[in-house]
Amino acid sequence: MLRPSERFALDQWLCDYPSDKTYEEILETMRSVPDDWTHEAIELWEIVENYPLGQVAEFIEDTRTSVVKLMQELKVWG
């Protein structure tokens, strides 16, 4: 099951991904695609469709990290 921060980050960059995989499995799949551009089970949003999957995986992880930091700040300031 995906955590809210993981689901949010994936949804910002991907329009489709395997629902039965963990966040780590999805990113690992993206980083290990041989041709670096496509995977049948992962569909990128149009704005990043010309980026290698490994680069989009980094965008996703950066987004997740930012969301987690924001959530931590809201607990402190909220």
N, CA, C and O atoms as CSV, one atom per row, in Angstrom:
chain,resi,resn,atom,element,x,y,z
A,1,MET,N,N,0.842,-1.184,0.000
A,1,MET,CA,C,0.000,0.000,0.000
A,1,MET,C,C,0.888,1.248,0.000
A,1,MET,O,O,1.858,1.335,0.753
A,2,LEU,N,N,0.547,2.184,-0.833
A,2,LEU,CA,C,1.322,3.420,-0.940
A,2,LEU,C,C,0.958,4.397,0.171
A,2,LEU,O,O,-0.206,4.525,0.551
A,3,ARG,N,N,1.960,5.071,0.675
A,3,ARG,CA,C,1.718,6.153,1.629
A,3,ARG,C,C,1.171,7.344,0.868
A,3,ARG,O,O,1.386,7.449,-0.340
A,4,PRO,N,N,0.466,8.249,1.545
A,4,PRO,CA,C,-0.081,9.423,0.853
A,4,PRO,C,C,0.981,10.244,0.127
A,4,PRO,O,O,0.740,10.709,-0.987
A,5,SER,N,N,2.141,10.431,0.730
A,5,SER,CA,C,3.211,11.210,0.077
A,5,SER,C,C,3.727,10.506,-1.169
A,5,SER,O,O,4.081,11.164,-2.147
A,6,GLU,N,N,3.774,9.183,-1.149
A,6,GLU,CA,C,4.229,8.408,-2.312
A,6,GLU,C,C,3.199,8.490,-3.437
A,6,GLU,O,O,3.550,8.714,-4.596
A,7,ARG,N,N,1.939,8.308,-3.088
A,7,ARG,CA,C,0.866,8.368,-4.083
A,7,ARG,C,C,0.811,9.767,-4.713
A,7,ARG,O,O,0.671,9.898,-5.929
A,8,PHE,N,N,0.920,10.800,-3.887
A,8,PHE,CA,C,0.909,12.167,-4.393
A,8,PHE,C,C,2.050,12.375,-5.388
A,8,PHE,O,O,1.832,12.892,-6.484
A,9,ALA,N,N,3.262,11.974,-5.009
A,9,ALA,CA,C,4.420,12.170,-5.876
A,9,ALA,C,C,4.276,11.405,-7.191
A,9,ALA,O,O,4.561,11.948,-8.258
A,10,LEU,N,N,3.839,10.160,-7.120
A,10,LEU,CA,C,3.646,9.376,-8.346
A,10,LEU,C,C,2.592,10.016,-9.241
A,10,LEU,O,O,2.778,10.110,-10.454
A,11,ASP,N,N,1.496,10.453,-8.653
A,11,ASP,CA,C,0.399,11.031,-9.432
A,11,ASP,C,C,0.778,12.359,-10.089
A,11,ASP,O,O,0.168,12.744,-11.087
A,12,GLN,N,N,1.758,13.053,-9.556
A,12,GLN,CA,C,2.186,14.317,-10.164
A,12,GLN,C,C,2.918,14.103,-11.480
A,12,GLN,O,O,2.901,14.978,-12.345
A,13,TRP,N,N,3.558,12.957,-11.642
A,13,TRP,CA,C,4.410,12.720,-12.809
A,13,TRP,C,C,3.938,11.578,-13.700
A,13,TRP,O,O,4.328,11.503,-14.865
A,14,LEU,N,N,3.104,10.689,-13.166
A,14,LEU,CA,C,2.659,9.515,-13.925
A,14,LEU,C,C,1.143,9.503,-14.046
A,14,LEU,O,O,0.434,9.776,-13.077
A,15,CYS,N,N,0.650,9.188,-15.232
A,15,CYS,CA,C,-0.796,9.050,-15.368
A,15,CYS,C,C,-1.226,7.594,-15.166
A,15,CYS,O,O,-2.411,7.316,-14.984
A,16,ASP,N,N,-0.261,6.662,-15.198
A,16,ASP,CA,C,-0.601,5.269,-14.915
A,16,ASP,C,C,0.648,4.545,-14.418
A,16,ASP,O,O,1.755,4.771,-14.907
A,17,TYR,N,N,0.443,3.680,-13.446
A,17,TYR,CA,C,1.520,2.857,-12.897
A,17,TYR,C,C,0.876,1.647,-12.231
A,17,TYR,O,O,-0.310,1.681,-11.904
A,18,PRO,N,N,1.649,0.571,-12.026
A,18,PRO,CA,C,1.075,-0.647,-11.455
A,18,PRO,C,C,0.557,-0.424,-10.030
A,18,PRO,O,O,1.300,0.026,-9.157
A,19,SER,N,N,-0.692,-0.734,-9.809
A,19,SER,CA,C,-1.300,-0.526,-8.488
A,19,SER,C,C,-0.902,-1.612,-7.486
A,19,SER,O,O,-1.123,-1.460,-6.284
A,20,ASP,N,N,-0.321,-2.696,-7.975
A,20,ASP,CA,C,0.061,-3.796,-7.086
A,20,ASP,C,C,1.533,-3.745,-6.676
A,20,ASP,O,O,2.030,-4.679,-6.047
A,21,LYS,N,N,2.232,-2.669,-7.024
A,21,LYS,CA,C,3.656,-2.523,-6.706
A,21,LYS,C,C,3.852,-1.484,-5.610
A,21,LYS,O,O,3.032,-0.585,-5.428
A,22,THR,N,N,4.946,-1.628,-4.893
A,22,THR,CA,C,5.290,-0.627,-3.889
A,22,THR,C,C,5.923,0.578,-4.588
A,22,THR,O,O,6.303,0.512,-5.757
A,23,TYR,N,N,6.023,1.650,-3.860
A,23,TYR,CA,C,6.681,2.856,-4.365
A,23,TYR,C,C,8.108,2.529,-4.821
A,23,TYR,O,O,8.525,2.920,-5.911
A,24,GLU,N,N,8.838,1.815,-3.984
A,24,GLU,CA,C,10.215,1.455,-4.304
A,24,GLU,C,C,10.302,0.584,-5.566
A,24,GLU,O,O,11.203,0.757,-6.387
A,25,GLU,N,N,9.364,-0.341,-5.708
A,25,GLU,CA,C,9.359,-1.207,-6.896
A,25,GLU,C,C,9.090,-0.404,-8.168
A,25,GLU,O,O,9.696,-0.659,-9.209
A,26,ILE,N,N,8.185,0.559,-8.082
A,26,ILE,CA,C,7.875,1.385,-9.249
A,26,ILE,C,C,9.097,2.197,-9.655
A,26,ILE,O,O,9.457,2.233,-10.832
A,27,LEU,N,N,9.741,2.853,-8.684
A,27,LEU,CA,C,10.929,3.649,-9.007
A,27,LEU,C,C,12.063,2.773,-9.512
A,27,LEU,O,O,12.771,3.161,-10.442
A,28,GLU,N,N,12.249,1.607,-8.922
A,28,GLU,CA,C,13.299,0.702,-9.383
A,28,GLU,C,C,13.038,0.256,-10.819
A,28,GLU,O,O,13.966,0.174,-11.623
A,29,THR,N,N,11.786,-0.029,-11.140
A,29,THR,CA,C,11.430,-0.388,-12.516
A,29,THR,C,C,11.788,0.751,-13.457
A,29,THR,O,O,12.362,0.525,-14.522
A,30,MET,N,N,11.451,1.965,-13.068
A,30,MET,CA,C,11.737,3.119,-13.919
A,30,MET,C,C,13.244,3.318,-14.115
A,30,MET,O,O,13.691,3.692,-15.200
A,31,ARG,N,N,14.004,3.071,-13.076
A,31,ARG,CA,C,15.460,3.270,-13.152
A,31,ARG,C,C,16.164,2.156,-13.914
A,31,ARG,O,O,17.302,2.331,-14.350
A,32,SER,N,N,15.507,1.017,-14.080
A,32,SER,CA,C,16.171,-0.130,-14.695
A,32,SER,C,C,15.697,-0.458,-16.106
A,32,SER,O,O,16.086,-1.483,-16.666
A,33,VAL,N,N,14.864,0.397,-16.682
A,33,VAL,CA,C,14.370,0.138,-18.039
A,33,VAL,C,C,15.545,0.231,-19.019
A,33,VAL,O,O,16.240,1.246,-19.054
A,34,PRO,N,N,15.770,-0.820,-19.811
A,34,PRO,CA,C,16.942,-0.856,-20.700
A,34,PRO,C,C,17.048,0.320,-21.678
A,34,PRO,O,O,18.128,0.889,-21.840
A,35,ASP,N,N,15.960,0.684,-22.320
A,35,ASP,CA,C,16.069,1.753,-23.317
A,35,ASP,C,C,15.869,3.136,-22.704
A,35,ASP,O,O,15.980,4.158,-23.382
A,36,ASP,N,N,15.566,3.144,-21.388
A,36,ASP,CA,C,15.503,4.392,-20.632
A,36,ASP,C,C,14.302,5.281,-20.914
A,36,ASP,O,O,14.168,6.322,-20.270
A,37,TRP,N,N,13.426,4.926,-21.841
A,37,TRP,CA,C,12.359,5.845,-22.241
A,37,TRP,C,C,10.957,5.351,-21.957
A,37,TRP,O,O,10.083,6.159,-21.640
A,38,THR,N,N,10.711,4.072,-22.059
A,38,THR,CA,C,9.333,3.596,-21.902
A,38,THR,C,C,9.268,2.299,-21.109
A,38,THR,O,O,10.240,1.551,-21.009
A,39,HIS,N,N,8.103,2.064,-20.558
A,39,HIS,CA,C,7.790,0.797,-19.901
A,39,HIS,C,C,6.296,0.591,-20.081
A,39,HIS,O,O,5.511,1.520,-19.896
A,40,GLU,N,N,5.904,-0.616,-20.438
A,40,GLU,CA,C,4.498,-0.872,-20.770
A,40,GLU,C,C,3.529,-0.603,-19.626
A,40,GLU,O,O,2.365,-0.286,-19.872
A,41,ALA,N,N,3.982,-0.722,-18.383
A,41,ALA,CA,C,3.081,-0.554,-17.235
A,41,ALA,C,C,3.139,0.844,-16.618
A,41,ALA,O,O,2.406,1.140,-15.674
A,42,ILE,N,N,4.004,1.696,-17.148
A,42,ILE,CA,C,4.175,3.034,-16.578
A,42,ILE,C,C,3.975,4.065,-17.679
A,42,ILE,O,O,4.648,4.041,-18.710
A,43,GLU,N,N,3.031,4.971,-17.435
A,43,GLU,CA,C,2.745,6.006,-18.428
A,43,GLU,C,C,2.991,7.381,-17.814
A,43,GLU,O,O,2.437,7.724,-16.770
A,44,LEU,N,N,3.829,8.151,-18.482
A,44,LEU,CA,C,4.173,9.492,-18.010
A,44,LEU,C,C,3.135,10.506,-18.454
A,44,LEU,O,O,2.476,10.339,-19.480
A,45,TRP,N,N,3.003,11.573,-17.651
A,45,TRP,CA,C,2.207,12.699,-18.108
A,45,TRP,C,C,2.906,13.335,-19.300
A,45,TRP,O,O,4.132,13.288,-19.394
A,46,GLU,N,N,2.155,13.917,-20.196
A,46,GLU,CA,C,2.670,14.467,-21.454
A,46,GLU,C,C,3.832,15.445,-21.243
A,46,GLU,O,O,4.766,15.469,-22.044
A,47,ILE,N,N,3.786,16.227,-20.208
A,47,ILE,CA,C,4.819,17.246,-19.992
A,47,ILE,C,C,6.219,16.647,-19.792
A,47,ILE,O,O,7.222,17.319,-20.030
A,48,VAL,N,N,6.281,15.389,-19.358
A,48,VAL,CA,C,7.590,14.745,-19.162
A,48,VAL,C,C,7.792,13.513,-20.041
A,48,VAL,O,O,8.707,12.727,-19.796
A,49,GLU,N,N,6.960,13.336,-21.048
A,49,GLU,CA,C,7.047,12.134,-21.870
A,49,GLU,C,C,8.351,12.025,-22.664
A,49,GLU,O,O,8.697,10.938,-23.127
A,50,ASN,N,N,9.067,13.117,-22.825
A,50,ASN,CA,C,10.329,13.075,-23.565
A,50,ASN,C,C,11.549,12.977,-22.647
A,50,ASN,O,O,12.685,13.119,-23.099
A,51,TYR,N,N,11.311,12.736,-21.371
A,51,TYR,CA,C,12.401,12.545,-20.415
A,51,TYR,C,C,12.640,11.053,-20.204
A,51,TYR,O,O,11.705,10.257,-20.282
A,52,PRO,N,N,13.878,10.675,-19.939
A,52,PRO,CA,C,14.135,9.271,-19.585
A,52,PRO,C,C,13.415,8.913,-18.286
A,52,PRO,O,O,13.268,9.758,-17.402
A,53,LEU,N,N,12.972,7.679,-18.172
A,53,LEU,CA,C,12.252,7.244,-16.981
A,53,LEU,C,C,13.080,7.429,-15.713
A,53,LEU,O,O,12.535,7.767,-14.662
A,54,GLY,N,N,14.383,7.212,-15.803
A,54,GLY,CA,C,15.241,7.392,-14.635
A,54,GLY,C,C,15.225,8.819,-14.125
A,54,GLY,O,O,15.257,9.050,-12.916
A,55,GLN,N,N,15.176,9.777,-15.039
A,55,GLN,CA,C,15.113,11.185,-14.640
A,55,GLN,C,C,13.765,11.500,-13.996
A,55,GLN,O,O,13.704,12.218,-12.998
A,56,VAL,N,N,12.700,10.970,-14.559
A,56,VAL,CA,C,11.376,11.193,-13.975
A,56,VAL,C,C,11.299,10.538,-12.594
A,56,VAL,O,O,10.640,11.067,-11.699
A,57,ALA,N,N,11.959,9.406,-12.412
A,57,ALA,CA,C,12.010,8.775,-11.088
A,57,ALA,C,C,12.644,9.722,-10.074
A,57,ALA,O,O,12.216,9.772,-8.921
A,58,GLU,N,N,13.648,10.464,-10.489
A,58,GLU,CA,C,14.269,11.448,-9.595
A,58,GLU,C,C,13.305,12.597,-9.300
A,58,GLU,O,O,13.242,13.079,-8.168
A,59,PHE,N,N,12.561,13.035,-10.306
A,59,PHE,CA,C,11.538,14.080,-10.081
A,59,PHE,C,C,10.526,13.598,-9.033
A,59,PHE,O,O,10.135,14.342,-8.133
A,60,ILE,N,N,10.120,12.345,-9.177
A,60,ILE,CA,C,9.138,11.767,-8.263
A,60,ILE,C,C,9.688,11.734,-6.840
A,60,ILE,O,O,9.000,12.118,-5.895
A,61,GLU,N,N,10.913,11.280,-6.692
A,61,GLU,CA,C,11.507,11.200,-5.353
A,61,GLU,C,C,11.689,12.592,-4.753
A,61,GLU,O,O,11.468,12.775,-3.556
A,62,ASP,N,N,12.084,13.564,-5.550
A,62,ASP,CA,C,12.202,14.941,-5.062
A,62,ASP,C,C,10.848,15.484,-4.597
A,62,ASP,O,O,10.761,16.183,-3.587
A,63,THR,N,N,9.798,15.152,-5.345
A,63,THR,CA,C,8.449,15.588,-4.981
A,63,THR,C,C,8.023,14.949,-3.666
A,63,THR,O,O,7.484,15.627,-2.791
A,64,ARG,N,N,8.261,13.653,-3.524
A,64,ARG,CA,C,7.894,12.952,-2.283
A,64,ARG,C,C,8.630,13.557,-1.094
A,64,ARG,O,O,8.030,13.797,-0.047
A,65,THR,N,N,9.914,13.801,-1.251
A,65,THR,CA,C,10.709,14.387,-0.170
A,65,THR,C,C,10.162,15.749,0.232
A,65,THR,O,O,10.074,16.055,1.421
A,66,SER,N,N,9.798,16.562,-0.739
A,66,SER,CA,C,9.238,17.885,-0.446
A,66,SER,C,C,7.911,17.782,0.295
A,66,SER,O,O,7.659,18.549,1.224
A,67,VAL,N,N,7.067,16.846,-0.106
A,67,VAL,CA,C,5.772,16.669,0.550
A,67,VAL,C,C,5.971,16.215,1.993
A,67,VAL,O,O,5.287,16.702,2.893
A,68,VAL,N,N,6.891,15.298,2.218
A,68,VAL,CA,C,7.158,14.825,3.577
A,68,VAL,C,C,7.650,15.980,4.450
A,68,VAL,O,O,7.205,16.126,5.588
A,69,LYS,N,N,8.554,16.793,3.932
A,69,LYS,CA,C,9.046,17.949,4.690
A,69,LYS,C,C,7.911,18.918,5.008
A,69,LYS,O,O,7.821,19.430,6.124
A,70,LEU,N,N,7.059,19.166,4.044
A,70,LEU,CA,C,5.922,20.052,4.258
A,70,LEU,C,C,5.000,19.506,5.340
A,70,LEU,O,O,4.552,20.254,6.209
A,71,MET,N,N,4.717,18.224,5.293
A,71,MET,CA,C,3.863,17.599,6.292
A,71,MET,C,C,4.479,17.710,7.682
A,71,MET,O,O,3.766,17.938,8.659
A,72,GLN,N,N,5.788,17.552,7.776
A,72,GLN,CA,C,6.467,17.689,9.063
A,72,GLN,C,C,6.377,19.125,9.571
A,72,GLN,O,O,6.148,19.349,10.759
A,73,GLU,N,N,6.554,20.087,8.688
A,73,GLU,CA,C,6.437,21.493,9.071
A,73,GLU,C,C,5.016,21.825,9.544
A,73,GLU,O,O,4.840,22.557,10.518
A,74,LEU,N,N,4.025,21.297,8.868
A,74,LEU,CA,C,2.644,21.565,9.261
A,74,LEU,C,C,2.334,21.014,10.649
A,74,LEU,O,O,1.550,21.606,11.391
A,75,LYS,N,N,2.935,19.902,10.997
A,75,LYS,CA,C,2.745,19.346,12.344
A,75,LYS,C,C,3.346,20.265,13.387
A,75,LYS,O,O,2.792,20.428,14.474
A,76,VAL,N,N,4.482,20.868,13.058
A,76,VAL,CA,C,5.144,21.779,13.986
A,76,VAL,C,C,4.407,23.103,14.073
A,76,VAL,O,O,4.197,23.635,15.163
A,77,TRP,N,N,4.011,23.638,12.911
A,77,TRP,CA,C,3.393,24.953,12.859
A,77,TRP,C,C,1.880,24.900,12.938
A,77,TRP,O,O,1.240,25.892,13.284
A,78,GLY,N,N,1.292,23.726,12.614
A,78,GLY,CA,C,-0.136,23.608,12.480
A,78,GLY,C,C,-0.916,23.825,13.701
A,78,GLY,O,O,-2.144,23.743,13.672
